[in-house]
Amino acid sequence: MKKIAIYGKGGIGKSTTVSNLSRALAATGKTVMQIGCDPKADSTKSLVGGKRIPTILHTLKEKKRATKLEDIMVIGDGGVLCLEAGGPTPGIGCAGRGIISAFELLEELNAYEIYKPDIVIYDVLGDVVCGGFAMPLRKGYSDEVFIVTSGEMMSMYAASNIAKAVRQFSNREYASLGGLILNAKNIENEGELVKKLSTELDTSIIQHIPRNPIVQKAENLGKTVVEAFPEDEMSKIYMDLAQKIIKEENDNEK
């Protein structure tokens, strides 16, 4: 089982990228589990027809220890196993603590042993890398971290902070940095700016995802591009990213 965490600044298109990656991996025959770790709880929306699914935190609050896997997991398009950690009531509680509670519950319910996913993807808000938001960095939760960024200053600033956090924990054998995913916003010299950032972070850009209105078109339908427009060039780009993730998994097993 390969476990990866995908971080990025809020609003950068991280969840869109993760959902399309999950669906693309599922199209190759992999069993994929996607766990949204953003208080907005909309990571898996495009995999389940544009609807929101029950969050782990909310379900725990209602059912407490009687919570079952079927209460919090929804089978999305392509068979992707969809979960959302959720967040606290605004102004009350800690969102990071919510992620910790969600992870503890999944372990308690033996979610990984029962569903046996080939790949687990954590979709994590990367504006703040502290407390619970750093949980997916820890060894045992994820093997590698990928960062979604554009060439926008605040996006690259967040990417730099996330990369520093990954390196900070490297001597504890936590997850390693797998690379950057450039989700283009079509700003001037974007490719050069992100390339310079990757050099500074001593990593690589594993995929360039161009800006394309068909992504929004698919989201408006409550679907991923891979599901709604499988023959489109954008679908092939997400499939290419999926193949790179699989290749890394195979290389690491050798």
Disulfide bonds with the S-S distance in Angstrom:
none
